[in-house]
Every structure is written in C-alpha cells, then in structure tokens.
C-alpha cells in the first residue's frame, strides 16, 4: 500500500473509530465496506490494548464500563457490513471479530457484576485509582489533601477488617479473586503515584509517605485475611454446565460433555487394544506393562538427551519430506533450537515443551534418584518419538513461524488450543498412520501418547463432574495409561486444574477433515496440510468452511 492510500485509510479510521454510536447511520455503509475487515480486527486489537494500558487498574467499574463501550462500538460496526457479499476470507474475519466481541463482553459483564458485589472493599481506596489514572494526563494531586484521604481510608479499612476477622468464610471464590485484585490495583496505583511525584512534586513525599505506608499495611492485613479464609477446593471443580459452556461458547464444538467422554473412551480403548496386540507380537502376550518396561528402560544417560532430540527431529524431517506430506520452510530446519525445563517445573511438565524453541524435561543433577530415573524412563527415545516433531517441526515451532507470516492479524483471535494442540496431535496420528514408527518399540511409544491424550480428557471430565477424586485420576494414569508415579501425579494435576480436550478432539477433527478431503481424492495430502498452516490460529469450524471453499452462514450453530 502506498503512502497516499495509507494516509487516506488512517484519516478515515481516525474519524470512523472515534464516532459515537449515534454516528452509525446509513451514510457509513459504503465507507465501512470499503475498509478491509482485517483492518477492523487490527483496530479492535489496538483499541483494546490502548484501553487496557491506560485504564490499567482492571478491578474497577471505570475500566470495565469503558471496555464494554469499546465492544459495543465494534459490534455496531459489524451491523453495517454487507455480509452476504463478503468473500470466504472476509466472512472468517467477520466471524472471528464477532466471536471475540461476544467472548470479551461476557467476561466483562461477569467482572462488572463481581466488582459490584464486593464494591465496599474497594470503595475506601477508589480515589487512589482515580488520582493515578488522571495523573497520566497531567492532573496533579494536592499532597496534603491526598494524605488526609489516605488517613481516612486506612481507618475505614481497619474497621472492615475487624468485622470479618472472626467470620468463617466471608468471601466466595469469585469475591476473593476480585478483592485480591482490588488490593493489588490500589497498591500498584500508590506505587505509580510515588514514581510520578515523590521526586518531582514539592511536599508530596513528605506529606503522604507516612499515610501511604499505613494504608499499605492495612491492605496487607486485609489480603492476609482474605487469603487465609479462601477454600482451595472451591477452585477445582468446574461442573458439567461449565464444561458444556467451554465446548459451545469457547470452542464452538457440536458435542455434549457426554459425547466428548464417549469419543475419548472409544479412542483410548482402540489405542489400548493396539498396544496389547503389539505387546503380544513382542513376546509379552497381553502383558503390555511388561512391554512398556522394556521400552522405558531404553532411556539414555544424563547429558545424552539433546543428541536424541537431534536424531529424532532429523528422522521426522526426512520422513515428512520423503513422503511429501507438507512444505517446510528451509529457515525452520536451520533455526530450531533447544533448552531445558527447570527442575521444579518438571513436576508440572514432565515431558517436552514447545513454542519458539524446544524445552527438554530431563533430570537436573540435584534431583533425587527416584525422580531422576522416572523422568529418564518416561522420556525414553521411543516415547519421545511422538513428541519431538509435535513440539518442533511440523508442530508448534512451525506453527509459531507460520502464524507470523500468514494472516498475522488473526493471532489474537484464538479461542482455544484446538488449532495448535489439535494440529500437533494430528501430526502424531498422521505419522503413525504413515509408518513413522519403525519398530514395535516405536509403535508402543507413539501409542502411549495417543492413550495419554485421551486419558487427560477422561480424567478431567470425571474429576470436574465429581465422579473421581484426584487420587483416582493418578491411579488411572498409572494403571491404565502406564505412566510412572512422577508423571502420573503431574498428569493428574494437569487434569484437575484444566480441561485438556484440545489435543484429542482437535486432532480427531483434523483427521476427519483429512479423510473427507484427502482420502476421497479431492486434494492431495500435501496441499491439504499446506492449507492448514495458511489460515492462522482460527476455530476449526471456520477452517472447515475455508478448506471446502464454502460460504459461511452469518448465524452459525453456536453463535
């Protein structure tokens, strides 16, 4: 775009995006349809970021109201767009913005209600937030008056603390979270004001420092009471309704929780049956745990895992290119790199982690012998065969690159990990299908992670619907999946603190599309896989319309 067109565009945007709701009249229609929807998505991101940065104290009605107004502004903008005449790419952008606004509005409305419910706990220090916000644009406090306000606020907070000190449970989980955020906001605002005025405004430090310290002590006392009386168990169970909301409103999947559970169970049983067949072929009959023992004990010595990673990634690259499965940019083969997962994080992430680079979970020298051995066993070369390319190429490392070069404005419009984790698991399934597992040991290793993906969903649903305890989840990972204790505990922690359906369901969704479009001869596998990377991080239901070259209904099933 040349300089002249840029000036015209920004002139229009600066006028259009700052108009009031009443300005949305029919005269705007031609103008807005001349602007690329992708540019509106970018502008929504920029506006939201600016508001988040300026109204930086987010546990306030001021921030929430202004953010809601921003959402309505762009929502009204969508009503002016002639949807039926949009291209499929433009329809995707439209749907992305529509969903993003809906998700943001729902979160903001919930937060507004929560703030109102505990408003009394932020009322005493509201003037601090208002003063800090206004000072960003030149408003200067009167030191003596501000000190007097701080002294009065300290007294008010002290009285409130006394009223709740002996109460068993004065706050619900939501209330606790908002009160803690309010406390943090007020402390941040006081620190900001000190940075603004301590050394620059005469008498500010002298007048306010004593009262500031006293008020911060009261906030710390309140924080301690709120934290002490918070029941951690409240944070753990989502419940079936919340799980269903995750499926429909967030992930836009056409399944019920029960259907997801059935899919996961069937996939797990299928992988387990294949595991038993391979175990029998290895001479262990159906004692698949003994077959796993042989595989686990193939671990490499300390310091040797990076060489294993290099070998496995190179084998995957050679296999993918020999089978012509996808186009891999040369720059990725040259620039992938590795690091190590810190020892304390391996209790939560016992396998590899991916993204801008690959992080290896392997024992640190100071770990105890039992943990060392289990981590080495669970990251043996046959198990790692599924995970290296999942994290590197053509997995997350390649995804990161393609997100930056293909429609990068869509990056912030992801609503779940169905695209990223689902696609990475799709590559696990595809390479297994194409014969990347050379030996029975390789097959067992790749099947372990297929079982693990399903087990995460099974345990998570059972836990969040209060059918299983955390201990039962640990037992399932040990006895049914085949994980050693260290990994079983880490995976159970993951299952009870999240809802990890994205790997399995996303991967199966990609496989279904492959079967429908590639296995029927409508396009080659390489063309299909190349297309997966070109639309950026978008919901799979929208990606399916693009792959099939079909127009997207303005009102979809889940929106």
C-alpha positions in Angstrom: 0.0 0.0 0.0 1.5 3.4 -1.0 1.9 6.4 1.4 -1.1 8.2 -0.1 -3.5 5.3 0.5 -2.2 4.8 4.0 -2.9 8.5 4.8 -6.4 8.2 3.4 -7.1 5.0 5.3 -5.9 6.3 8.6 -7.8 9.5 8.1 -10.9 7.5 7.6 -10.2 5.2 10.5 -9.4 8.0 12.9 -12.8 9.6 12.1 -14.8 6.4 12.0 -13.5 4.6 15.0 -14.0 7.7 17.3 -17.5 8.4 16.4 -20.4 7.8 18.8 -23.0 5.1 18.5 -25.4 7.7 17.1 -23.0 8.2 14.2 -23.6 4.7 12.9 -26.1 5.7 10.2 -26.7 4.5 6.7 -24.3 7.0 5.2 -21.4 5.0 6.8 -22.3 1.7 5.0 -20.3 2.4 1.8 -17.3 3.7 3.7 -17.1 0.7 6.1 -17.5 -1.9 3.3 -14.5 -0.2 1.5 -12.3 -1.0 4.5 -10.9 -4.5 4.8 -12.4 -6.4 7.7 -8.9 -7.5 8.6 -8.1 -3.8 9.3 -11.1 -3.6 11.7 -9.8 -6.7 13.5 -6.4 -4.9 13.8 -8.1 -1.8 15.1 -10.1 -3.7 17.7 -6.8 -5.2 18.9 -5.1 -1.8 19.1 -8.1 -0.1 20.7 -8.4 -2.8 23.3 -4.7 -2.8 24.1 -4.7 1.0 24.5 -7.7 0.9 26.9 -6.1 -1.9 28.8 -2.9 0.1 29.2 -4.5 3.4 30.1 -7.2 2.1 32.4 -4.6 -0.2 33.9 -6.5 -1.0 37.2 -8.8 -3.6 35.9 -10.8 -4.4 39.1 -12.7 -1.1 38.7 -16.0 -0.3 37.1 -14.3 2.5 35.3 -12.2 0.1 33.3 -15.0 -2.4 32.7 -17.5 0.2 31.6 -15.1 1.7 29.1 -14.1 -1.7 27.8 -17.8 -2.7 27.3 -18.4 0.5 25.4 -15.5 -0.4 23.1 -17.0 -3.8 22.5 -20.4 -2.3 21.6 -18.7 0.2 19.3 -17.2 -2.5 17.2 -20.3 -4.7 17.4 -22.4 -1.9 16.0 -19.8 -1.6 13.2 -20.4 -5.2 12.2 -24.1 -4.5 11.7 -23.2 -2.1 8.9 -21.3 -4.7 6.9 -22.9 -6.3 3.9 -22.1 -9.9 5.0 -23.6 -11.7 2.0 -21.2 -10.0 -0.4 -18.1 -10.9 1.6 -15.5 -13.4 0.4 -15.0 -16.5 2.4 -11.8 -15.0 3.9 -13.7 -11.8 4.8 -16.5 -13.9 6.3 -13.9 -15.7 8.5 -12.6 -12.4 9.7 -16.2 -11.2 10.4 -16.9 -14.3 12.4 -13.6 -14.0 14.3 -14.4 -10.4 15.4 -18.0 -11.3 16.2 -16.9 -14.2 18.5 -14.1 -12.2 20.1 -16.5 -9.4 21.0 -19.0 -11.9 22.4 -16.4 -13.6 24.5 -15.0 -10.2 25.7 -18.4 -8.9 26.5 -19.3 -12.0 28.5 -16.1 -11.8 30.6 -16.5 -8.1 31.1 -20.1 -8.3 32.2 -19.3 -11.1 34.7 -16.4 -9.0 36.0 -18.7 -5.9 36.4 -21.2 -8.0 38.4 -18.4 -9.3 40.6 -16.9 -5.9 41.2 -20.3 -4.5 42.2 -20.9 -7.4 44.6 -17.7 -6.6 46.5 -17.7 -2.9 45.8 -17.5 -2.0 49.5 -13.9 -3.4 49.7 -12.7 -1.1 47.0 -14.7 2.0 47.9 -12.2 3.4 50.5 -9.3 3.5 48.0 -11.3 4.4 44.9 -9.8 7.9 45.0 -6.3 6.4 44.7 -7.2 4.7 41.4 -8.9 7.8 40.1 -5.9 10.0 41.0 -3.4 7.7 39.4 -5.4 7.4 36.2 -5.9 11.2 35.9 -2.3 11.9 36.7 -1.4 10.2 33.4 -2.7 13.2 31.6 -1.4 16.0 33.8 -3.7 16.2 36.8 -1.7 16.8 39.9 -2.9 15.9 43.4 -2.7 18.3 46.3 -0.3 16.5 48.7 -2.0 17.5 52.0 -5.5 16.6 50.8 -4.3 13.3 49.3 -2.7 12.5 52.7 -5.9 13.2 54.5 -7.8 10.9 52.2 -5.2 8.1 52.8 -5.6 8.5 56.6 -9.4 8.3 56.3 -9.2 5.3 54.0 -6.9 3.5 56.5 -9.4 3.9 59.2 -12.2 2.6 57.0 -10.3 -0.5 56.0 -9.3 -1.1 59.6 -13.0 -1.2 60.7 -13.8 -3.6 57.9 -11.0 -5.9 58.8 -12.4 -6.1 62.4 -15.8 -7.0 61.1 -14.6 -10.1 59.2 -11.7 -11.2 61.3 -13.7 -13.8 63.1 -16.0 -14.9 60.2 -15.6 -18.4 59.0 -15.9 -17.7 55.2 -16.7 -14.1 54.4 -15.9 -14.4 50.7 -16.8 -16.8 47.9 -14.1 -17.8 45.4 -15.1 -15.1 42.9 -15.3 -12.4 45.6 -11.9 -13.4 46.9 -10.4 -13.1 43.5 -11.8 -9.6 42.9 -11.0 -8.3 46.4 -7.4 -9.5 45.9 -7.2 -7.8 42.5 -8.6 -4.6 44.0 -5.9 -4.7 46.7 -3.3 -5.2 44.1 -4.7 -2.4 41.9 -4.6 0.0 44.8 -1.0 -0.9 45.8 0.1 -0.5 42.1 -1.7 2.9 41.9 0.1 4.1 45.1 3.5 2.9 43.7 2.7 4.7 40.4 1.9 7.9 42.1 5.1 7.7 44.1 7.0 7.3 40.9 5.2 10.3 39.4 5.5 12.7 42.3 7.9 11.7 45.1 10.9 13.4 43.5 9.1 16.0 41.4 6.1 17.4 43.3 7.0 19.6 46.2 5.9 18.2 49.6 4.2 15.1 48.1 6.6 12.6 49.7 6.8 14.5 53.0 3.0 14.8 53.3 2.0 11.3 52.0 4.7 8.8 52.8 3.6 8.1 56.4 -0.1 7.6 55.5 0.8 5.7 52.3 2.8 3.2 54.5 -0.1 2.9 57.0 -2.7 2.3 54.2 -0.5 -0.3 52.6 -0.2 -2.1 55.9 -4.0 -2.2 56.2 -4.2 -3.6 52.6 -1.7 -6.3 53.5 -3.7 -7.2 56.6 -6.9 -7.5 54.5 -5.0 -9.5 51.9 -3.9 -12.0 54.6 -7.4 -12.5 55.9 -8.9 -13.0 52.5 -6.2 -15.5 51.5 -6.4 -17.4 54.8 -10.2 -17.9 54.6 -10.2 -18.9 51.0 -11.0 -22.6 50.5 -8.8 -24.0 47.8 -11.3 -26.8 46.9 -13.6 -24.2 45.5 -11.2 -23.5 42.7 -11.1 -27.0 41.4 -14.5 -28.3 40.3 -15.9 -26.8 37.1 -19.1 -28.8 37.0 -20.9 -30.2 33.9 -22.6 -26.9 32.9 -19.3 -25.1 32.9 -17.7 -27.9 30.9 -20.5 -27.6 28.4 -20.1 -23.9 28.1 -16.4 -24.5 27.3 -17.4 -26.7 24.4 -20.1 -24.5 22.9 -19.3 -20.9 23.7 -15.5 -21.1 23.7 -14.6 -24.0 21.4 -17.7 -23.9 19.2 -17.8 -27.8 19.1 -21.0 -29.6 18.2 -20.7 -32.0 21.1 -22.1 -32.5 24.6 -19.8 -33.4 27.5 -21.2 -36.9 27.4 -20.3 -37.2 23.7 -16.8 -35.9 24.3 -16.4 -38.5 27.0 -17.6 -41.3 24.8 -15.2 -40.2 22.0 -12.3 -40.2 24.4 -13.1 -43.5 25.9 -13.5 -45.2 22.5 -10.2 -43.7 21.3 -8.5 -44.8 24.4 -9.8 -48.4 24.1 -8.8 -48.5 20.4 -5.3 -47.4 21.3 -5.1 -49.8 24.2 -6.2 -52.8 22.0 -3.5 -52.0 19.6 -1.0 -51.7 22.4 -1.9 -55.2 23.6 -1.5 -56.6 20.0 2.0 -55.1 19.7 2.9 -56.4 23.2 1.9 -59.9 22.1 4.0 -59.5 19.0 7.0 -58.7 21.2 6.5 -61.9 23.2 4.8 -60.5 26.2 1.4 -61.8 25.3 -1.1 -59.2 26.6 1.1 -58.1 29.5 1.5 -54.7 27.9 3.0 -53.2 31.1 6.0 -55.5 30.8 6.4 -54.5 27.2 6.4 -50.9 28.4 9.1 -51.7 30.9 11.3 -52.8 28.1 10.7 -49.6 26.2 11.1 -47.4 29.3 14.4 -48.9 30.1 15.8 -47.8 26.8 16.4 -44.3 28.2 19.6 -42.5 27.5 22.2 -41.3 30.1 22.2 -37.8 31.6 23.6 -35.4 29.1 22.7 -37.5 26.1 19.1 -36.4 25.5 19.9 -33.4 23.3 21.6 -35.8 20.8 18.4 -38.0 20.9 16.3 -34.9 20.1 18.5 -34.0 17.2 18.3 -37.6 15.8 14.5 -37.8 16.2 13.8 -34.4 14.6 16.0 -35.2 11.6 14.3 -38.6 11.2 10.9 -36.8 11.2 12.1 -34.2 8.7 13.5 -36.9 6.4 10.3 -38.9 6.7 8.0 -35.9 6.0 9.9 -34.8 3.0 10.3 -38.3 1.6 6.5 -38.8 1.9 5.8 -35.2 0.6 3.5 -34.5 3.5 3.9 -30.7 3.8 6.1 -27.8 2.7 8.6 -27.0 5.4 10.4 -23.6 5.1 14.2 -24.1 5.0 14.7 -21.4 7.6 12.9 -23.6 10.2 15.3 -26.5 9.6 18.2 -24.2 10.1 17.0 -22.3 13.2 15.2 -24.7 15.6 16.8 -24.8 19.0 16.6 -26.4 22.3 16.7 -25.5 26.0 15.9 -27.3 29.3 12.9 -27.3 31.5 13.9 -26.2 35.0 13.8 -29.0 37.6 11.0 -27.5 39.7 8.8 -27.1 36.6 9.2 -30.8 35.6 6.7 -31.6 38.3 4.1 -29.9 36.2 5.7 -30.5 32.7 7.4 -33.9 32.8 7.7 -34.2 29.0 8.9 -31.8 26.3 7.5 -28.2 25.9 7.4 -26.4 22.5 6.9 -23.0 21.1 9.7 -20.6 20.0 12.1 -23.4 20.9 12.0 -26.9 22.3 12.4 -27.4 26.1 13.6 -30.8 27.3 12.5 -32.4 30.5 15.4 -34.4 31.8 16.7 -34.7 35.3 18.8 -32.0 36.9 21.9 -33.1 38.8 20.5 -32.3 42.2 17.2 -34.3 41.8 16.7 -37.4 43.9 17.4 -40.8 42.4 13.8 -41.9 42.2 12.6 -38.8 40.3 15.7 -38.9 38.1 15.1 -42.4 37.0 11.3 -42.0 36.3 11.8 -38.8 34.2 14.5 -40.6 32.2 12.3 -43.7 31.7 9.3 -41.7 30.7 11.3 -39.6 28.2 12.9 -42.6 26.5 13.6 -42.4 22.7 10.6 -44.5 21.8 8.2 -42.3 23.8 9.9 -39.2 22.6 9.4 -40.2 19.0 5.9 -38.8 19.1 6.7 -35.6 21.0 9.8 -34.1 19.2 8.1 -33.3 15.9 4.9 -32.4 17.9 6.9 -29.6 19.6 9.2 -28.7 16.7 8.6 -29.4 13.0 5.9 -29.6 11.8 4.4 -28.9 15.2 4.5 -25.8 17.4 7.8 -24.4 16.2 6.5 -24.4 12.7 3.1 -23.1 13.8 4.7 -20.1 15.5 6.6 -19.2 12.3 3.5 -19.6 10.1 1.4 -17.5 12.4 3.8 -14.6 11.9 3.8 -14.8 8.1 0.3 -16.0 7.2 -2.5 -13.6 8.2 -0.7 -12.5 11.3 -3.5 -10.1 12.3 -5.6 -13.2 13.3 -3.1 -14.4 16.0 -5.0 -12.8 18.9 -8.3 -14.2 17.8 -7.7 -17.7 19.1 -10.4 -19.1 21.4 -8.8 -22.4 22.5 -5.8 -24.6 21.6 -7.9 -26.8 19.2 -5.9 -25.4 16.3 -2.4 -25.5 17.8 -2.5 -28.6 20.0 -5.1 -30.3 17.8 -2.9 -29.9 14.7 0.2 -31.1 16.6 -1.6 -34.2 17.7 -2.9 -34.6 14.2 0.7 -34.9 13.0 1.2 -37.6 15.7 -1.7 -39.6 14.3 -0.8 -39.0 10.6 2.9 -40.0 11.0 1.8 -43.1 12.9 -0.7 -43.9 10.1 2.1 -43.4 7.5 4.6 -45.7 9.3 6.9 -43.4 11.1 7.1 -45.9 13.9 9.7 -48.3 12.5 9.7 -50.9 15.3 7.3 -52.4 17.8 9.0 -50.3 20.5 8.4 -47.2 18.4 4.8 -48.1 18.0 4.3 -48.6 21.7 5.9 -45.2 22.3 3.7 -43.4 19.9 0.6 -45.2 21.2 1.5 -44.2 24.7 0.9 -40.6 23.8 -2.3 -41.4 22.0 -3.6 -43.1 25.2 -2.3 -40.1 27.2 -4.3 -37.5 25.1 -7.5 -39.5 25.7 -6.7 -40.2 29.3 -6.4 -36.5 30.0 -9.9 -35.9 28.8 -11.3 -38.9 30.7 -9.8 -38.0 34.0 -10.6 -34.3 33.6 -14.3 -34.9 32.9 -14.6 -37.4 35.7 -12.9 -35.1 38.2 -14.8 -31.9 37.2 -18.1 -33.7 37.4 -17.1 -35.0 40.9 -17.1 -38.7 39.8 -13.4 -39.2 40.6 -11.0 -37.9 43.2 -7.6 -36.7 42.3 -6.2 -40.0 43.7 -8.4 -42.0 41.3 -7.0 -39.9 38.4 -3.5 -40.7 39.5 -4.4 -44.4 39.6 -5.8 -44.2 36.1 -2.6 -42.7 34.7 -0.5 -45.3 36.4 -2.6 -48.5 35.9 -4.4 -47.8 32.6 -2.0 -45.5 30.7 1.2 -46.9 32.0 2.8 -43.8 33.5 5.4 -43.9 36.3 4.5 -42.2 39.6 6.2 -38.9 38.8 4.3 -38.5 35.5 1.0 -39.9 36.9 1.0 -37.2 39.6 1.9 -34.4 37.1 -0.8 -35.5 34.7 -3.4 -35.7 37.4 -2.5 -32.2 38.5 -3.0 -31.1 34.9 -6.3 -32.9 34.6 -7.8 -31.4 37.7 -6.6 -27.8 37.0 -7.7 -27.6 33.4 -10.0 -29.1 30.7 -7.5 -30.6 28.2 -9.7 -31.7 25.4 -7.9 -29.7 22.7 -5.2 -32.3 21.8 -7.5 -35.2 21.3 -10.6 -33.6 19.9 -8.7 -31.1 17.7 -6.5 -33.9 16.4 -9.5 -36.1 15.6 -11.2 -33.1 13.9 -8.2 -32.6 11.6 -8.1 -36.4 10.8 -11.8 -36.3 9.9 -11.2 -33.4 7.5 -8.3 -35.3 6.0 -10.4 -38.4 5.5 -13.2 -36.3 3.9 -11.0 -34.2 1.6 -7.8 -36.2 1.0 -8.8 -39.9 1.3 -11.7 -39.2 -1.1 -9.3 -37.7 -3.7 -10.5 -34.1 -3.6 -7.0 -32.8 -2.9 -3.5 -34.2 -2.2 -2.3 -34.7 1.3 0.5 -32.1 0.8 -2.0 -29.5 -0.5 -4.3 -30.2 2.5 -1.5 -29.9 5.1 -0.1 -26.7 3.5 -3.6 -25.2 3.7 -3.8 -25.9 7.4 -0.9 -23.5 8.1 -2.2 -20.7 5.9 -5.3 -19.5 7.8 -3.5 -18.9 11.1 -4.9 -19.7 14.6 -8.7 -19.9 13.8 -11.5 -22.1 15.1 -11.8 -25.4 13.4 -15.5 -24.9 12.3 -14.4 -21.8 10.3 -11.3 -23.6 8.9 -13.6 -26.3 7.6 -15.6 -23.8 5.5 -12.4 -22.5 4.1 -11.0 -25.9 3.2 -14.2 -26.8 1.5 -14.5 -23.4 -0.2 -18.0 -22.9 1.2 -19.6 -19.6 2.2 -20.1 -19.3 6.0 -23.7 -18.7 7.2 -23.9 -15.5 9.1 -25.5 -17.3 12.0 -23.7 -20.5 12.8 -24.9 -23.2 15.2 -23.1 -21.9 18.2 -23.1 -18.2 17.7 
